[in-house]
Amino acid sequence: MQQVLFRIPPWSDNGLPIYGFGFMMVVALYASVILAGHRAQKEGIPKETLWDLAIWLFVFGIVGARITFMIQYREQFSSIWEFFQIWKGGLVFYGSAIGGVVGYFLGHHFVFRKRGVSSWQLADIVAPSVALGLCIGRFGCLLNGCCFGNVACAQCPAIHFPVSSPAFQALHRQLVRAGSETVAGFLMSEHAADPRTVGVVQPGSPAAQAGLQTGDVIVKVDDIPPNGRAESTLASLLVKDTPRGKKDVYLTVERAGQETALPPLRPRSIGLHPTQIYESITMLLVFLLLLAFHPFRPRIGSVMVMLMLTYAVHRFLNEMLRNDTDPVRFDMTLSQNGSVLVLVAGLAIGLWLWKKGCRPAAVPAAA
């Protein structure tokens, strides 16, 4: 995970941060539009039309995705102005899809219908780009540490996130409060006269790697003297106002009557299902499937239907591994409910296209 990819200028710690999430969103947008423009030209549609379409879809898609996120996670926002801090993460794909549909219909009304462009033809052109954008975009989620999975089983692939990630801030805090996990591999002594005394250090943990020892008295956490129990103080410091990109915590301990500054302590979350990687892999496979399916589509619009069906099934299953969303209706998350609706809509549209849709024009045989 790398929330801050680099800074401008790169040699300054106070330079302009370039966030991994925002950077990958830009890469996803450009890759998707370039692909769609290339495919449009092969269909006889000027690529400029796709660039115009991209603006409508992008603007309204971002608005829809951000509004949905702020509704779903409204407790995380203290000001409406945080709506514009998109580069820090916080987008919901189904909200983006709804916003994109609204943007398309507005664009069609004001622009595209005058150019005689078929909506279903555009849908088939755009569908692989959507899958590619999701594939790339989820790497932005991975860099940011959002859209994280639940605790992984011992035999499952797992990924660990640092202190500044949403994964650590949310799930790790829950586990620490429940007593299911230590903050960074150590526990405070319950019997020492000084409550800041370390009681147990887990072998191989970040605390052990930083040189923390049983009997050490924690006198500073990031240069802040702990008040009360050092364990709860450390947990509080890690989950409140943690700067983006922060990975290290600095402890100063009293050992043998002398204060010692330990090497950087790098707490990490417990192993979580890498749901971001799962989605990137799945969307890459869907992208390749859509490209292969396009020459054999029975009706114009079938490629978009294929995207709707495959993504709905994937997202429903992937949500079962995620831990960043709570059930909202029918004991399912918001995205699972959305997946069911998209699956039903995809089946209905596919049936309608089969009965009423247009067949693709035959490709002339080479002379």
RASUL-V475346 format. One record per pair of residues at least 12 apart in sequence whose ideal C-beta (glycine too) atoms are under 10 Angstrom apart, sorted by the first residue. I is the first residue (numbers start at 1). J is the second residue. Records with the same first field share a line. If there is no record, write none. Layout:
I=J + J
This chain:
1=20 + 141 + 142 + 143 + 144 + 145 + 146 + 148 + 159 + 160 + 161 + 162 + 164 + 165 + 167 + 168 + 245 + 247 + 268 + 269 + 276
2=19 + 20 + 23 + 142 + 143 + 144 + 145 + 162 + 245 + 247
3=17 + 19 + 20 + 21 + 88 + 89 + 143 + 144 + 145 + 146 + 161 + 162 + 164 + 165 + 166 + 243 + 244 + 245 + 246 + 247
4=17 + 18 + 19 + 20 + 23 + 143 + 164 + 243 + 244 + 245 + 246
5=17 + 18 + 19 + 20 + 21 + 22 + 23 + 24 + 143 + 245
6=18 + 19 + 20 + 23
7=245
17=87 + 243 + 244 + 245
18=87
19=85 + 86 + 87 + 88 + 89 + 140 + 143 + 144 + 244 + 245
20=87 + 89 + 139 + 140 + 141 + 142 + 143 + 144 + 145 + 244 + 245
21=86 + 87 + 88 + 89 + 90 + 91 + 137 + 139 + 140 + 141 + 142 + 143 + 144 + 145 + 146 + 244
22=85 + 86 + 87 + 88 + 89 + 140 + 143 + 144
23=87 + 139 + 140 + 143
24=136 + 137 + 138 + 139 + 140 + 141 + 142 + 143 + 144
25=58 + 62 + 86 + 87 + 89 + 91 + 133 + 136 + 137 + 140 + 141
26=87 + 136 + 140
27=133 + 136 + 137 + 139 + 140
28=129 + 132 + 133 + 134 + 135 + 136 + 137 + 138 + 139 + 140
29=54 + 57 + 58 + 61 + 62 + 129 + 133 + 136 + 137
30=54 + 133 + 136
31=129 + 132 + 133 + 135 + 136 + 137
32=50 + 54 + 57 + 58 + 126 + 128 + 129 + 130 + 131 + 132 + 133 + 134 + 135 + 136 + 137
33=47 + 50 + 51 + 53 + 54 + 55 + 57 + 58 + 126 + 129 + 133
34=47 + 50 + 51 + 54 + 129 + 132
35=50 + 125 + 126 + 128 + 129 + 131 + 132 + 133 + 287 + 291
36=49 + 50 + 51 + 53 + 54 + 57 + 122 + 125 + 126 + 127 + 128 + 129 + 130 + 132 + 133
37=49 + 50 + 51 + 53 + 54 + 125 + 129
38=50 + 125 + 129
39=124 + 125 + 126 + 127 + 128 + 129 + 291 + 294
40=53 + 117 + 121 + 122 + 125 + 126
41=125
42=125
43=117 + 118 + 121 + 122 + 124 + 125 + 294 + 360 + 361
44=121 + 361
45=115 + 116 + 117 + 118 + 121 + 122 + 125
46=115 + 117
48=115
49=111 + 112 + 115 + 117 + 122 + 125
50=117 + 122 + 125 + 126 + 129
52=107 + 111 + 112 + 115
53=100 + 103 + 104 + 107 + 108 + 111 + 112 + 117 + 122 + 125 + 126
54=103 + 107 + 126 + 129
55=103 + 107 + 111
56=100 + 102 + 103 + 104 + 105 + 106 + 107 + 108 + 110 + 111 + 112
57=96 + 97 + 99 + 100 + 101 + 102 + 103 + 104 + 107 + 126 + 129 + 130
58=96 + 99 + 100 + 103
59=99 + 100 + 103 + 106 + 107
60=96 + 98 + 99 + 100 + 101 + 102 + 103 + 104 + 105 + 106 + 107
61=91 + 93 + 95 + 96 + 97 + 98 + 99 + 100 + 101 + 102 + 103 + 104 + 130 + 133
62=86 + 91 + 95 + 96 + 99 + 100 + 103
63=83 + 95 + 96 + 98 + 99 + 100 + 102 + 103
64=91 + 92 + 93 + 94 + 95 + 96 + 97 + 98 + 99 + 100 + 101 + 102 + 103
65=86 + 90 + 91 + 92 + 93 + 94 + 95 + 96 + 97 + 98 + 99 + 100
66=82 + 83 + 84 + 85 + 86 + 90 + 91 + 92 + 95 + 96 + 99
67=83 + 92 + 95 + 96 + 98 + 99
68=90 + 91 + 92 + 93 + 94 + 95 + 96 + 97 + 98 + 99 + 334 + 335 + 338
69=83 + 86 + 89 + 90 + 91 + 92 + 95 + 96 + 146
70=82 + 83 + 90 + 92 + 95
71=92 + 95 + 334
72=90 + 92 + 95 + 324 + 325 + 326 + 328 + 333 + 334 + 335
73=90 + 92 + 166 + 324 + 325 + 326
76=90 + 166 + 169 + 170
77=90
87=140 + 144 + 244
88=144 + 146 + 166 + 244
89=140 + 141 + 143 + 144 + 145 + 146 + 147 + 165 + 166 + 244
90=144 + 146 + 166
91=137 + 140 + 141 + 146 + 147
92=147 + 325 + 334 + 335 + 338
93=130 + 133 + 134 + 137 + 138 + 147 + 279 + 311 + 315 + 335 + 338
94=311 + 312 + 315 + 334 + 335 + 337 + 338 + 339 + 341 + 342
95=334 + 335 + 338
96=130 + 133 + 134 + 137
97=130 + 308 + 311 + 338 + 342
98=338
100=126 + 130
104=119 + 122 + 123 + 126
105=119
107=122
108=122
118=300 + 301 + 358
119=300 + 301 + 304
120=299 + 300 + 301 + 302 + 303 + 304 + 305 + 349 + 353 + 357 + 358
121=300 + 301 + 303 + 358 + 360
122=300 + 301 + 304
123=300 + 301 + 302 + 303 + 304 + 305 + 307 + 308 + 349
124=290 + 293 + 294 + 297 + 299 + 300 + 301 + 302 + 303 + 304 + 305 + 306 + 307 + 360
125=294 + 303 + 304
126=303 + 304 + 307
127=286 + 287 + 290 + 291 + 293 + 294 + 301 + 302 + 303 + 304 + 305 + 306 + 307 + 308 + 311
128=286 + 287 + 288 + 289 + 290 + 291 + 293 + 294 + 303 + 304 + 306 + 307
129=287 + 290 + 307
130=283 + 286 + 287 + 290 + 304 + 307 + 308 + 311
131=282 + 283 + 284 + 285 + 286 + 287 + 288 + 289 + 290 + 291 + 306 + 307 + 310 + 311
132=283 + 284 + 286 + 287 + 288 + 290 + 291
133=283 + 287
134=279 + 280 + 282 + 283 + 284 + 286 + 287 + 307 + 311 + 314 + 315
135=279 + 280 + 281 + 282 + 283 + 284 + 285 + 286 + 287
136=280 + 283 + 284
137=276 + 279 + 280 + 283
138=275 + 276 + 277 + 278 + 279 + 280 + 281 + 282 + 283 + 284
139=276 + 277 + 279 + 280
140=276
141=166 + 275 + 276 + 277 + 279 + 280 + 324
142=159 + 161 + 274 + 275 + 276 + 277 + 279 + 280
143=165 + 276
144=161 + 164 + 165 + 166 + 167 + 244 + 276
145=159 + 161 + 162 + 163 + 164 + 165 + 166 + 167 + 168 + 169 + 170 + 244 + 269 + 272 + 276
146=161 + 165 + 166 + 167 + 170 + 276 + 324
147=166 + 167 + 275 + 276 + 279 + 318 + 322 + 323 + 324 + 325
148=161 + 165 + 166 + 167 + 168 + 170 + 171 + 269 + 272 + 273 + 274 + 275 + 276 + 321 + 322 + 323 + 324
149=167 + 171 + 271 + 272 + 273 + 274 + 275 + 276 + 277 + 278 + 318 + 319 + 320 + 321 + 322 + 323 + 324
150=171 + 272 + 273 + 275 + 320 + 321 + 322 + 323 + 324
151=171 + 175 + 180 + 181 + 269 + 270 + 271 + 272 + 273 + 323
152=270 + 271 + 272 + 273 + 274 + 321
153=271 + 273
154=271
156=271 + 272 + 273 + 274 + 321
157=271 + 272 + 273 + 274 + 277 + 278
158=269 + 270 + 271 + 272 + 273 + 274
159=268 + 269 + 271 + 272 + 273 + 274 + 275 + 276 + 277
160=172 + 206 + 266 + 267 + 268 + 269 + 270 + 271 + 272
161=247 + 267 + 268 + 269 + 270 + 271 + 272
162=206 + 238 + 242 + 245 + 246 + 247 + 248 + 249 + 266 + 267 + 268 + 269
163=183 + 184 + 237 + 238 + 239 + 242 + 243 + 246 + 247 + 248 + 249 + 265 + 266 + 267 + 268 + 269
164=238 + 239 + 242 + 243 + 244 + 245 + 246 + 247
165=242 + 244 + 245 + 246 + 247 + 268 + 269
166=324
167=268 + 269 + 270 + 272 + 276 + 323 + 324
168=238 + 239 + 242 + 267 + 268 + 269 + 270 + 272
169=238 + 239 + 240 + 242 + 269
170=239 + 269 + 323 + 324
171=269 + 270 + 272 + 323 + 324
172=184 + 235 + 238 + 239 + 267 + 268 + 269 + 270 + 272
173=235 + 236 + 238 + 239 + 240 + 269
174=323
175=269 + 270
176=231 + 232 + 234 + 235 + 238 + 239
177=232 + 235 + 239
180=270
181=269 + 270
182=200 + 201 + 202 + 205 + 206 + 207 + 231 + 234 + 235 + 267
183=205 + 206 + 207 + 230 + 231 + 232 + 233 + 234 + 235 + 236 + 237 + 238 + 239 + 249 + 265 + 267
184=201 + 202 + 205 + 206 + 207 + 208 + 209 + 210 + 212 + 231 + 234 + 235 + 238 + 249 + 251 + 265 + 266 + 267 + 268
185=200 + 201 + 202 + 203 + 204 + 205 + 206 + 207 + 208 + 209 + 210 + 212 + 265 + 267 + 268
186=198 + 199 + 200 + 201 + 202 + 205 + 206 + 207 + 208 + 210 + 212 + 213 + 214 + 216 + 218 + 230 + 231 + 234 + 251 + 265
187=199 + 200 + 201 + 202 + 207 + 214 + 231
188=200 + 218 + 229 + 230 + 231 + 232 + 233 + 234
189=214 + 215 + 217 + 231
190=229
192=215 + 217
194=217 + 218 + 219 + 230 + 254
195=217 + 218 + 226 + 228 + 229 + 230 + 231 + 232 + 233
196=216 + 217 + 218 + 219 + 221 + 225 + 226 + 227 + 228 + 229 + 230 + 231 + 233 + 253 + 254
197=214 + 215 + 216 + 217 + 218 + 230 + 253 + 254
198=212 + 213 + 214 + 215 + 216 + 217 + 218 + 230 + 231 + 251 + 253 + 255
199=214 + 215 + 216 + 231
200=214
201=213 + 214 + 215 + 216
205=265 + 267 + 268
206=248 + 249 + 264 + 265 + 266 + 267 + 268
207=234 + 249 + 251 + 262 + 265 + 266 + 267
208=265
209=263 + 264 + 265 + 266
210=248 + 249 + 250 + 251 + 253 + 262 + 263 + 264 + 265 + 266 + 267
211=251 + 253 + 255 + 260 + 262 + 263 + 265
212=251 + 253 + 255 + 262 + 263 + 265
213=253 + 255 + 260 + 262
215=253 + 254 + 255 + 256
216=230 + 251 + 252 + 253 + 254 + 255 + 256 + 260 + 262
217=230 + 252 + 253 + 254 + 255 + 259
218=230 + 231 + 233 + 234 + 251 + 252 + 253 + 254 + 262
219=251 + 252 + 253 + 254 + 259 + 260
220=250 + 251 + 252 + 253 + 254 + 259 + 261
221=233 + 234 + 236 + 237 + 238 + 249 + 250 + 251 + 252 + 265
222=234 + 237 + 238 + 246 + 248 + 249 + 250 + 251 + 252 + 265
223=250 + 252 + 261
224=237 + 250 + 252
225=252
226=251
230=251 + 253
234=249 + 251 + 265 + 267
235=267
237=249
238=267
247=264 + 265 + 266 + 267 + 268
248=263 + 264 + 265 + 266 + 267
249=262 + 264 + 265 + 266 + 267
250=262 + 263 + 264 + 265
251=263 + 264 + 265
272=321 + 322 + 323
273=318 + 320 + 321 + 322 + 323
274=321
275=318 + 319 + 320 + 321 + 322 + 323 + 324
276=318 + 322
278=314 + 317 + 318 + 321 + 322
279=311 + 314 + 315 + 318 + 322
282=310 + 311 + 313 + 314 + 315 + 317 + 318
283=307 + 310 + 311 + 314
285=310 + 314
286=306 + 307 + 309 + 310 + 311 + 314
287=307
289=303 + 306 + 307 + 310
290=302 + 303 + 304 + 306 + 307 + 310
291=303
293=306 + 307
294=306 + 360
295=360 + 363
296=360
297=353 + 357 + 359 + 360
298=350 + 353 + 354 + 357 + 359 + 360
299=350 + 352 + 353 + 354 + 355 + 356 + 357 + 358 + 359 + 360
300=353 + 357 + 358 + 359 + 360 + 361
301=349 + 350 + 352 + 353 + 357 + 358 + 360
302=349 + 350 + 353 + 354 + 357 + 360
304=346 + 349 + 350 + 353
305=345 + 346 + 347 + 348 + 349 + 350 + 351 + 352 + 353 + 354 + 357
306=346 + 350
307=342 + 346
308=339 + 342 + 343 + 344 + 345 + 346 + 347 + 349 + 350
309=342 + 343 + 345 + 346 + 347 + 349 + 350
310=343 + 346
311=339 + 342 + 343 + 346
312=335 + 336 + 338 + 339 + 340 + 341 + 342 + 343 + 344 + 345 + 346 + 347
313=339 + 342 + 343 + 346
314=339
315=333 + 335 + 336 + 338 + 339 + 342 + 343
316=332 + 333 + 335 + 336 + 337 + 338 + 339 + 340 + 342 + 343
317=336 + 339
318=335 + 336 + 339
319=332 + 333 + 334 + 335 + 336 + 337 + 338 + 339
320=332 + 333 + 336
322=335 + 336
